Amino acid sequence: MEYLSFAWKNRRFLAFGLLLTFFSCFGQSYFIAVFNKDIRSAFSLSHGEFGLAYAVATVSSAVCLIWIGRMIDKTRLKTFALCVCGGLVASCVLMAAAPVFPALLFALFALRLTGQGLMVHTSVTSIGRHFTAERGRAVSIISMGGPSGQAVMALVAVALTAWLSWRQIWLVMAAFSALALIPAVARLLADHQDEHLGRKTRAEEASASGPQGVWGRREVLKDLRFYFIMPVSLAPAFIATGFFFHMGHLVEAKGWSLAFFTGAYTLYTVGSVGLTLLTGPLIDRVGAVRILPWHLAPMCLGLVALASSDHWIIALVYMCMTGVTVGVRITIGGAIWAEIYGVENLGAIRSLATSFLVVSTALSPVVFGWLIDYGVSVEALALTCLAYAAGASVLSGASLGMRV
């Protein structure tokens, strides 16, 4: 009842955040991965070559995100959000029309910047700044858009392949975004007041004070806690992106069908949404920092399962456990930087952290692709990821005892 009351009271702003996280799916690795085989065939690319191209595009988008992401601190939210949405539509059109490899590279860059980067950044930053005492609940609600988009749009894309080419599907997605997303965002933010522009409350100024006064990007980069937290923060995206991007190879190696595996996104969504809703109130009570070291445990169980058997039930276990961890991580990610460094420069700080996240998702496909090309098994990949996740969790736990 508390959730429903809170959601209804703030329905317009939360709906805006939810829409952006949902439509970010077009720039996410799992959606692009649906067309992995078709794109490689159209441009004559191997697994490793496509992974490298994807990495170059993603790293480039991460660099741009550091600069563009901080503009949300100085710009009206409605203006910033509509520009981001328009960029996403244009990116989908570019993907559909790419005639040669350089054009494909630019289209991938644009999709990663607007979709994975700016759509999520805009949603989570605006929500994290707007809410304080109920920040966890707010982030948990808007975070449901991510797994919902993954479950719905990935299945829609797979279904459309029976009638349309991969280029035609991207045009459909561009039209869908233009007709549904942009008008909705304009309406939902019609009366929104950008209270952060030029006006700071005493509570906000106090919460944003670091050792040199206000926490900014430079101060954050000097804080050791940032580097202890980043590995565990990056682990879910790095691991999930690697396996999702190369899902064609994964299902082939395991003897599963692509339709069955994408259908398992439903369990991914159930796990993600369920834990997202539970994590929000928990963050409001105990804080995101204390939950962070433990949130990879479900994913670790899924990796153990993936390394142990080829039975079809393993796909369901892996997707559900990965969804649980990703659900918790998304909620934590929306609160932790505001919790540690305050909200005054939240856009700049989140764009910095998000750029690290984007780089990790750039490295993942190329690293996984090269390992696959060299004959490394899916089971060996799962065990390597398990070791990384365990080590990162221990490292982040050490940050709990640190002080500024």
N, C-alpha and C positions, 0 to 999 in steps of 0.2 A: 504494500500500500504506500509506503514511503517513496518507493521508486516511481510508482504511478503518479503520485501527487507532485513529486519533483519534476517528472517528465512533462506533465500537463502544464504546469506553471511556466516552464521554460521551453514549451514545445517548438516555437518558431526557431529559436537559436539552435536548439539541439537537432532539429530536423535539417537545418543547414549543414551542421557538422556531419551528420549521418549521411547526407547525400554526397558530400565531397569524398568521404572515405569509401562509399560504395562505388562511385564512378572512377576512383583511383585505380580500379581493377584493370583498365585498359593499358596502364603503364607498368603493371606488375608482371613479374617473371612468369607466374603460373599461367597468365592469359596469353602472353606472347609465346609460351612454350607449346600451346595447342597447335600453333602453326610452325613449329620447329622444323619438322620434316619437309613441309612444303616450301619454306623459305630456303632451307639448305639446297633443296632440289632446284629451285628457281635461279639461285645464284651460284650453284656448284660449289658448296661449302661442306667441309667435314665437320664433325662434332667440335673438334678443337678450334677450327677456324671461325665457326659461328660464335663459339664461346668467347674467342678473343675479340671479335668485332663487337659483341655485346658488352664486353668489359670496357673497351675503349669508349663506347658511347655512354656507358653508365658512369665511368670515372669523370668524363667530361661534364656530364650533367651534375655530378656532385660538386665539382669546382664552381660551376655557375650557381648552384644552389646556395653556396656560402655567401655569395654577393647578393643574389636576388632575394633569398629568404629573409634577410635582415630588413628589407624594404617594408615588410608588414608592420614593423614598429613605427614607421613614419608615414604610412599611407592609410587612407580610409579603407576599412575592411571590404566594403561592397565593391569599390573600384578594383582592389587587389584581387578579390575572389573572381570577379567577372573576367578579368584579364587572364587569370589562370585557367578558367573554364574554356575560354575562347582558344587558348593555346592548346588545350587537350583536343578539342575538335579539329584544329588544324593539323595536329600531330597524327591523328587517325587518318586524315586524308592523305598526308604525306606517305604514310605507311602503305596505303592502298595504291598509290601512284608511282612508287619508287621504281624507276626503269633499270637502273644500274646500281652496282654495289655502293659507290659513294653516297647515292641518294638513300639507300637502305640504311647506311651508317648514320646519316643525319636524322632520318625518321626515328630510328631507335633512340638516338640522343634526345630528340624532342619528346618522345613518349615517356622516357625515364624521368626527364626533368619535370614535365607537367604532371604526369600521372603518379608515379611512385613518389616523386619528390614534393612538388609544390601543392598538390591536392591534399595530401596527408598533412603536410607542414601547415598549410593554411587552416585546416580544420582543427588540428590539435592545439596549435598555438593560440588561436582565438578562444577556444574553449578553456584552455589552461589559464589564460589571462582573465577571462570573464568571471570564472568561479574560483572561490577560495576554500571555504569550509566544506563544500560539496564537490570539490574538483574530481575526486575519485569516481563518484557516481556519474558525473557529467561525461567524463572520458570513457567510462565503461559503456555508456549508452551510444555515443557516437562511434565507438570502436566496433560495434556490431556491424557497421556498414562494410568493413573490410572482409570478414569471412562470409558475409551474405553475398557480396559481389563475387567472391571466389566460387561459392557454391552455385549461384544462379548463372552468372555470365560465362563461366567456363563450360557449363553444360549446354548453354544456348549456343556458344561458338561451335562446340563439337556437333550439335544437332544440325546447325546451318551448313556444315561441310557436306551434308548429303545433297544439298541443292545449289550451293553457291561456291565459288572459288574463294581462296583465302583473301584475295584483294577485294572482292565484292563484300565479304563479311566486314572488313575494316571500314568500308564506305557506309555500311548499315550502322555500325557503331558510331561513326561520326555524325550521321543524321540523328540517331537516337540521342546522343549527347546534346546536340544543338537544339533539338525540339523539346527535350525534357529537362535537362540540367540547367541551362542558362536562364530560361524564364523562371524556374523555381527559385534559383539563388537570388535573382533580382527581386522577387516578391518577398522572400523570407527575410531579406536584409533591408527592406524598404524603409523601415523605421529604426534601424539599429543605430545606436549612439556609440561612437568610438571614444569611450571615456578615457582611454590610455593616451590619447593624443594631446599632449601639453598639460595634462592634469594628473597628478599622482597623489593618492591619499597617504596619510602618515603611515598607515599599516603597510601599504605597498612599499614605501620607501624603507621602512624598517626591515621588511622581509627580503629586500633586495640588497642589503648591506653586506659587503664582504670585508676582507682585511684592509682593502684600500678604499672602502666606502661602498659604492654600488658595484655589483658584479657585472662585468662586461666580458666580452670574448677573450680579451688579453688576460684578464685575471683567471678565467676558467682554465686557460691553457697552462697556467702556472700551478694549478691545483692538482696535487697527486691523486686525489680521489677520482678525478675525471678519468684517469688512465687505468685505475683499478676497476672501475665500473664498466668501461667500454667493452672489454672482451666478452663479458657475460651478456651485455646488451645486444651485441652483434651476433651472438651464436645462433639464436632462432632463425634470423633472416638468412644468415650464411648457409646454414645446413638445409633449411626448408627450400631455399631458392635453388641450391645445387641439385637436389633430388627432383624438384618440380620442373626445372628447366630441362632436365634430361629424362623426363618421365617416359618418353618413348623407349629409351634404352632400358630404363628400370623395369617397365612392364614386360618388355621382350625377354630380359634376363630372368625374370621371375615366372614367366609363362602366364601372365595376366593379360587381359584385354584393356586397351586404352579407354573404352567406354566404361568398363567396370571401375577402373581406377579413378576416372574423373567423377563417376557416380559416388565414389567414396568421399568426395568433397562434402557431401551432406553430413557425414559424421565429423569431418573436420569443422564444419560450421557449428554443429551441435556442441562439440567440445569447446570451441573457441567462445561462442556466445555464452554458454553456461558459466564458464570460468570468468569471463569478462564481467558478467553481472554480479558474481560473488566477490570478485576482487575489488570492485569499486568501493563498497562500504568498508572493506577491510583496510584499504589504503587510507580512507578518511579517519580510521581509528588508530592504526599503528604506523602508517607511513610507507611509502613505496620502497625506500632504501632497505628496510628490514625484510621485505618480501623478496627482493631481487635475487639474493644468493640461492634461493630455493626453487625458483620458477622453472628451471631446466629439468627438474626431476622427471616429469611426465615424458618429455621428449627423449630423455635418456632411456626410459623403458621402451619407447617406440623403436629406438635405434637397436636396442638389444633384440627385439622381436624381428626387425628387418634383417639382422645378421644371422638369425637362427633358423629360418625356414622359408620355403617358397609357397607354403600353403596360402590359399586366397584369403583366409581370415587374418593373415599378417598385414595385408593392405589396410584392412579396417582398423586394426589395432594401431598401426603406425599413423594413419591419418587422424584418428581420434586423439592420440596422445600428443601429436604435433599441434593439433588445433588447440588443445588445452594450454600448452606452453605459449603458443602465439597469442592466445586470448589474454593470458595474464601479462605477457610482455607488452602488448599494445596498451593496456591500461596503465601499467607501470610507466611506460615511455611517455605517456601524456601528462604524468604528474611529477616524475622524479626531478626533472631539471628545475621546475618552478619551486619544488620543495627544498632543493639544495641552494639554488642561486637566486631565487626571487623572480619577479615577473616584469621588472622594468625593461630589461633587455632580453626578454624571453625569446623573441623572434630570432635575434642574432645568435643566441646560445643554442636554441633548438636547430637552427639551420646548420650550425657547426656539427652538432651531434648527428643530425640526419645525414650530413655529407659523409661522415664515417660509415653510417649504415648503408648508404647508397654504394660507397666504394666496396663494402663487404659483399654486397649482392652483385657487384661487377666482377670481383675476383672469383666468386663461387662458381659460376658457369664455366669460366675458362679453366679453373683448376680441376673441376670435376671432368670437363671435356677432355683435357689432356690425359688425365688418369685413365679415363675410359678408352681413349685412343691407344694407350700403352698397355691395355689389357687388365687393369685393376678391376677386381670383381665388386659387385654391389655390396657384398658382405664385408669386404675389406674397407670400403668407403664408409660404411655404417659404423664399424668399430673405430676407425680413425676419428670420425665426428664425435663419437661417444667420449673418447679420451679428451678431446678439445673441450667439450661441454663440461665435463667433470672438473678439469683444471680451471676453467674460467669461473665456475661457481665458487671454488675455494678462494680464488684471487679476490672476487668481489666481496666475499665474507670478511676478508681482512680490512676492507674499507670501512666497515662498521665501527671499528675502534679508532678511526682517524678523526682528527679535529683540524679546524682551519688554523 
